[in-house]
Amino acid sequence: MTERDVFLVSNSVDEMGGVTSWSHQMARLFTERGHRVHVIGVTTPEDPHDLGELPYPTTRLYDGQPPAPGRARDASMRAKAAVLT
């Protein structure tokens, strides 16, 4: 079997229930089968839980809530956005 890099993205990495729990369950299953797994969360949950030692890395994209979608308000933000599009 070929090893794969698997990235699972959910709302957070340290929340109980829902998509986050499913992501961690899938990450464990993929890891047990020899795949390289990385779980990525977008935000910090209101009530974070310590999940203990995990056999795969986790990353949180924002320490708080991500910026609201919408038009870039100042010139520097518009310039950065133009590069991405």
C-alpha positions as a printed Julia matrix, in Angstrom:
85×3 Matrix{Float64}:
   0.0    0.0    0.0
   1.24   3.51  -0.83
   1.64   5.99   2.01
  -0.4    9.15   1.54
  -0.32  12.63   3.04
  -3.79  13.2    4.48
  -4.97  16.64   5.64
  -8.25  16.86   7.54
  -9.73  20.34   8.06
 -12.47  21.18  10.55
 -13.67  24.15  12.59
 -11.18  23.45  15.37
  -8.7   20.82  16.55
  -9.52  20.77  20.26
 -13.3   20.67  20.48
 -15.5   17.77  21.56
 -18.18  16.44  19.25
 -19.23  16.96  15.68
 -16.86  17.23  12.76
 -13.84  17.68  15.02
 -14.37  14.3   16.71
 -14.92  12.67  13.32
 -11.69  14.27  12.03
  -9.69  12.86  14.94
 -11.25   9.41  14.53
 -10.41   9.38  10.82
  -6.89  10.68  11.58
  -6.32   7.78  13.98
  -7.57   5.26  11.43
  -5.39   6.67   8.64
  -2.36   6.82  10.97
  -2.87   3.18  12.0
  -2.76   2.25   8.32
   0.6    3.99   7.84
  -0.48   7.28   6.3
   0.97  10.67   7.3
  -1.91  12.7    8.76
  -2.22  16.36   9.75
  -5.4   17.74  11.37
  -6.06  21.44  10.74
  -8.54  23.6   12.65
  -9.69  27.03  11.6
 -10.47  28.65  14.97
 -10.24  28.24  18.72
 -13.44  26.79  20.2
 -15.27  28.52  23.04
 -14.6   25.54  25.31
 -11.33  23.87  24.23
 -10.51  20.37  25.51
  -7.11  18.79  26.08
  -7.02  15.8   23.74
  -3.78  14.47  25.21
  -0.95  13.02  23.19
  -1.92  12.55  19.54
  -0.03  10.37  17.02
  -0.28  13.12  14.36
   0.34  16.89  14.25
  -2.39  19.5   14.55
  -2.43  23.14  13.46
  -4.79  26.01  14.28
  -5.03  28.71  11.58
  -6.4   31.51  13.82
  -6.07  32.09  17.57
  -9.43  33.88  17.55
 -12.15  34.19  14.96
 -11.03  34.57  11.35
 -11.61  37.91   9.62
 -15.09  38.41   8.25
 -15.48  37.91   4.53
 -15.94  41.03   2.51
 -14.2   43.74   0.58
 -10.7   44.73   1.69
 -11.1   48.12   3.34
  -7.7   49.71   3.01
  -5.23  49.96   0.17
  -2.72  47.51   1.67
  -5.39  44.84   2.07
  -6.58  45.36  -1.53
  -3.0   45.03  -2.8
  -2.54  41.75  -0.91
  -5.89  40.47  -2.18
  -4.99  41.36  -5.76
  -1.91  39.17  -5.59
  -4.02  36.2   -4.53
  -6.53  36.51  -7.38
